[in-house]
Amino acid sequence: MDVRIINAAAALSTTNLTTIYTCPAGFSSTIREIWVTNIDGTSAADITLKWTDTSASATFDLISTASIAADDYLRFSDANIFLESGDVCKAQASAANDITISLFIEEQIKPAG
C-alpha cells in the first residue's frame, strides 16, 4: 500500500466549527499527531475537536472544550485517529484568532477494485 505524509493546518479565525481536514476519495488516513496552540499572549482559550464518520452520518467529540493557557499548547503525539474516504476532522475555538491547529497525517492509497 502506497503511503504519503501530509500536514493540514488552520488558524481558527471564527468561533464556528471549522473543517481542518477531509480524507480524500481513494484513501484512508491516520492522523498521527495533533498540535493545538493558543497564540493569544494574555487569555486562555478553549478548543473542541471533532471527527465525522460520513458513512454513518455521525459526528464524535475527540476533545471537548479543553482549556489552553495563553501562549501554551496541547500536543497529542500518538493520536492515531483512523479516517476513511470522506471522513472529516473539525475544530472550534472559544475565541476567534486565538487558536491554531496542525495535524500530521499519513494517507494510504486504497488499491482500485
C-alpha positions, -999 to +999 in steps of 0.1 A: +000+000+000+014+034-010+017+060+018+021+097+017+027+120+047+009+154+047+001+183+070-032+200+074-034+232+095-057+262+102-058+294+122-093+294+136-105+329+127-140+324+140-158+305+168-176+284+142-169+247+138-142+246+110-131+218+088-094+212+091-090+180+070-111+157+048-098+123+039-097+123+001-115+097-022-095+066-028-076+070+005-077+061+042-057+082+066-043+081+101-039+114+120-006+106+138-001+138+157-021+169+167-008+203+179-033+229+192-017+262+200-031+293+218-014+322+201-030+348+224-005+363+248-029+371+275-060+349+277-068+312+278-090+297+250-109+265+247-107+240+219-132+214+207-121+188+182-145+165+164-145+140+136-173+130+113-178+094+101-196+102+069-205+065+062-225+066+095-236+103+092-223+107+128-200+132+145-180+124+176-160+146+201-123+139+204-117+169+227-145+189+243-138+225+255-103+218+267-087+250+280-053+261+267-035+288+287-022+319+269+009+311+248+006+274+255-003+243+235-017+208+236+001+181+219-013+146+211+018+128+199+002+093+194-033+104+182-037+075+157-072+086+146-082+065+116-103+081+089-119+066+057-126+085+025-149+114+031-144+115+069-137+149+083-117+164+112-131+197+126-121+222+153-139+250+171-123+277+193-139+297+221-123+329+208-116+340+172-080+344+161-066+327+193-061+291+183-041+274+155-043+236+149-018+214+130-025+178+120+003+154+109-013+128+087-004+096+070-026+089+039-028+054+025-038+049-011-066+023-014-060-001-044-087+000-070-110-030-072 
